[in-house]
Amino acid sequence: MNKLTLSVDKKTVQLAKKIASANGVSVSSIVRGFVHSIGASHKLPANVAKLVKTASHTSGSKKTKR
């Protein structure tokens, strides 16, 4: 299995671990499930896209265009 390094703030890490623990799964399995749920469309569902934009603005992260 390959590894992926993500950069997120401390609160996000804590929340991800809490959600994973409450559901008896790993953070990796949550991320894997999320990516697979998007599937071949390669597009975030509208509600998730809105959450991502909101989280990006509140966490102070900067997006880079590719």
Backbone hydrogen bonds in HBPLUS format (Angstrom, degrees):
<---DONOR---> <-ACCEPTOR-->    atom                        ^
c    i                          cat <-CA-CA->   ^        H-A-AA   ^      H-
h    n   atom  resd res      DA  || num        DHA   H-A  angle D-A-AA Bond
n    s   type  num  typ     dist DA aas  dist angle  dist       angle   num
A0012-THR N   A0009-ASP O   3.09 MM   3  5.43 122.3  2.44 104.9 118.6     1
A0013-VAL N   A0009-ASP O   3.17 MM   4  6.56 155.8  2.23 152.4 159.5     2
A0014-GLN N   A0010-LYS O   2.94 MM   4  6.23 166.1  1.96 155.5 159.0     3
A0015-LEU N   A0011-LYS O   2.90 MM   4  6.07 158.3  1.94 146.0 152.3     4
A0016-ALA N   A0012-THR O   2.85 MM   4  6.00 162.5  1.88 149.1 154.3     5
A0017-LYS N   A0013-VAL O   2.96 MM   4  6.17 161.2  2.00 152.5 157.3     6
A0018-LYS N   A0014-GLN O   2.95 MM   4  6.13 152.9  2.02 144.3 152.2     7
A0019-ILE N   A0015-LEU O   2.88 MM   4  6.12 164.5  1.91 156.9 160.1     8
A0020-ALA N   A0016-ALA O   2.93 MM   4  6.07 163.0  1.96 147.3 152.6     9
A0021-SER N   A0017-LYS O   2.88 MM   4  5.98 165.5  1.90 147.4 151.7    10
A0022-ALA N   A0018-LYS O   2.94 MM   4  6.08 161.6  1.98 148.3 153.5    11
A0023-ASN N   A0019-ILE O   3.12 MM   4  6.27 132.4  2.36 139.7 151.5    12
A0023-ASN N   A0020-ALA O   3.12 MM   3  5.21 134.7  2.33  97.5 110.1    13
A0024-GLY N   A0020-ALA O   2.90 MM   4  5.97 103.7  2.50 139.9 158.7    14
A0025-VAL N   A0020-ALA O   2.96 MM   5  5.00 168.9  1.97 143.3 143.7    15
A0024-GLY N   A0021-SER O   3.17 MM   3  5.00 160.8  2.21 100.3 106.2    16
A0030-ILE N   A0026-SER O   3.18 MM   4  6.55 146.0  2.30 142.7 151.8    17
A0030-ILE N   A0027-VAL O   3.08 MM   3  5.10 121.7  2.44  96.1 111.1    18
A0031-VAL N   A0027-VAL O   3.00 MM   4  6.35 164.2  2.03 158.8 161.9    19
A0032-ARG N   A0028-SER O   2.85 MM   4  6.03 166.2  1.87 152.3 156.8    20
A0033-GLY N   A0029-SER O   2.88 MM   4  5.90 159.7  1.92 139.6 145.5    21
A0034-PHE N   A0030-ILE O   2.91 MM   4  6.12 154.8  1.98 147.7 154.7    22
A0035-VAL N   A0031-VAL O   2.97 MM   4  6.23 168.9  1.98 157.8 159.7    23
A0036-HIS N   A0032-ARG O   2.99 MM   4  6.19 163.0  2.02 151.7 156.7    24
A0037-SER N   A0033-GLY O   2.87 MM   4  5.97 139.2  2.04 140.0 151.4    25
A0037-SER N   A0034-PHE O   3.12 MM   3  5.06 122.6  2.47  92.3 107.3    26
A0038-ILE N   A0034-PHE O   3.23 MM   4  6.58 139.4  2.41 145.8 155.0    27
A0039-GLY N   A0035-VAL O   3.37 MM   4  6.72 147.6  2.48 138.7 147.2    28
A0048-VAL N   A0045-PRO O   2.98 MM   3  5.34 121.5  2.33 108.7 123.5    29
A0049-ALA N   A0045-PRO O   2.85 MM   4  6.08 163.1  1.88 162.5 168.4    30
A0050-LYS N   A0046-ALA O   3.05 MM   4  6.23 154.6  2.12 147.1 153.0    31
A0051-LEU N   A0047-ASN O   3.19 MM   4  6.40 153.4  2.27 135.8 142.7    32
A0052-VAL N   A0048-VAL O   2.84 MM   4  6.10 157.4  1.89 156.2 162.4    33
A0053-LYS N   A0049-ALA O   3.03 MM   4  6.25 160.9  2.07 146.8 151.4    34
A0054-THR N   A0050-LYS O   2.98 MM   4  6.18 160.4  2.02 148.3 153.8    35
A0055-ALA N   A0051-LEU O   2.82 MM   4  5.99 164.4  1.85 151.6 156.0    36
A0056-SER N   A0052-VAL O   2.87 MM   4  6.00 152.7  1.94 146.9 154.5    37
A0057-HIS N   A0053-LYS O   3.12 MM   4  6.35 151.9  2.20 144.5 150.9    38
A0058-THR N   A0054-THR O   3.02 MM   4  6.23 155.1  2.08 150.2 157.3    39
A0059-SER N   A0055-ALA O   2.94 MM   4  5.89 146.5  2.05 145.9 153.3    40
